[in-house]
Amino acid sequence: MRHRSIRAACLLAAVSWAGLIFYLSSQPSIDAPALFPGQDKLFHLIVFGMLGFLVMGTLQTSQGGYQPKQLWRVALAVMLYGVADEFHQHFVPGRSVEVYDVLADAAGGLLGAWMMYRLSRMTCKRSKQ
């Protein structure tokens, strides 16, 4: 029961986070002070990393935690959401489509999913001891 409620909470959070990404992508521009070159790519990495983490949390674990194929499927799904996000931005005045944004989205999604993957593996390992 506990695992099911955690997965449901992750699903709610993931859908909300994806909605926030869509909302922010619909804005003509987001004013953020330029602190260093390429900071927008870091933002993409972090934002899509959180999405990957949350989406991974919606999946059912086995006895040893998440499986590698789940990790790759989540990373692919988050990357495809990043592609859809860039396509969506093509129609928003003041926004542009950038391949490097998609790459940062994909890297973030993989990193976030991997973090949840590792967390599940460590938790399952500790519970067996």
C-alpha positions in Angstrom: 0.0 0.0 0.0 2.8 2.4 0.9 4.5 1.9 -2.4 1.3 2.5 -4.3 0.7 5.8 -2.5 4.3 7.0 -3.2 3.9 6.1 -6.9 0.6 8.0 -7.0 2.2 11.1 -5.4 5.0 10.9 -7.9 2.5 10.7 -10.7 0.7 13.7 -9.5 4.0 15.6 -9.1 5.2 14.5 -12.5 2.0 15.6 -14.3 2.1 18.9 -12.4 5.8 19.4 -13.2 5.2 18.7 -16.9 2.3 21.2 -16.8 4.6 23.8 -15.3 7.2 23.1 -18.0 4.5 23.6 -20.7 3.2 26.8 -19.0 6.7 28.3 -18.8 7.4 27.3 -22.4 4.2 29.1 -23.5 5.6 32.4 -22.1 7.2 34.7 -24.7 10.3 35.1 -22.6 11.4 34.4 -19.1 13.5 37.1 -17.5 16.4 35.6 -15.7 19.6 37.5 -15.0 22.5 36.2 -17.1 25.0 34.8 -14.6 27.1 32.8 -16.9 27.1 31.6 -20.5 24.9 28.6 -21.2 22.9 28.9 -18.0 19.7 28.1 -19.8 21.1 24.7 -20.7 21.8 24.1 -16.9 18.2 25.2 -16.2 17.0 22.7 -18.9 19.1 20.0 -17.3 17.7 20.6 -13.8 14.1 21.0 -14.8 14.0 17.9 -17.0 16.1 16.1 -14.4 13.4 16.6 -11.9 10.9 15.4 -14.4 12.9 12.2 -15.0 13.2 11.6 -11.2 9.5 12.0 -10.8 8.5 9.9 -13.8 10.8 7.1 -12.6 9.1 7.3 -9.2 5.7 6.4 -10.9 7.0 3.0 -11.9 6.7 -0.2 -9.9 10.0 -1.6 -8.5 11.0 -5.2 -8.3 12.8 -6.8 -5.3 16.1 -5.2 -6.3 14.7 -1.8 -7.2 14.1 -0.4 -10.6 15.4 -2.2 -13.6 17.8 -0.8 -16.2 15.2 -1.0 -19.0 12.9 1.2 -16.9 15.7 3.8 -16.6 16.1 3.9 -20.4 12.4 4.1 -21.1 12.0 7.0 -18.7 15.0 8.8 -20.2 13.5 8.3 -23.7 10.0 9.5 -22.6 11.5 12.6 -21.0 13.6 13.3 -24.1 10.5 13.0 -26.3 8.7 15.4 -24.0 11.7 17.8 -24.4 11.3 17.5 -28.2 7.6 18.2 -28.0 8.4 21.2 -25.7 10.8 22.6 -28.3 8.3 22.0 -31.1 5.7 23.8 -29.0 8.0 26.8 -28.5 8.3 27.1 -32.3 4.8 28.6 -32.2 5.4 30.9 -29.2 6.4 34.5 -30.2 9.8 35.3 -28.8 10.9 31.7 -28.3 13.2 29.6 -30.4 13.8 25.9 -31.1 17.3 24.8 -30.1 18.8 21.3 -30.5 21.1 21.9 -27.5 18.0 22.5 -25.4 16.8 19.0 -26.3 20.2 17.6 -25.5 20.1 19.2 -22.1 16.6 18.0 -21.6 17.6 14.4 -22.5 20.7 14.6 -20.3 18.6 15.9 -17.4 15.9 13.3 -17.8 18.5 10.5 -17.8 20.3 12.0 -14.8 17.1 12.4 -12.8 15.9 8.9 -13.7 19.3 7.5 -12.8 19.2 9.2 -9.4 15.8 7.6 -8.6 17.2 4.3 -10.0 20.2 4.4 -7.7 18.1 5.5 -4.7 15.8 2.5 -5.2 18.8 0.1 -5.5 20.4 1.5 -2.4 17.1 1.3 -0.4 16.5 -2.3 -1.5 20.0 -3.2 -0.6 19.7 -1.7 2.9 16.4 -3.4 3.5 17.9 -6.8 2.8 20.6 -6.4 5.4 
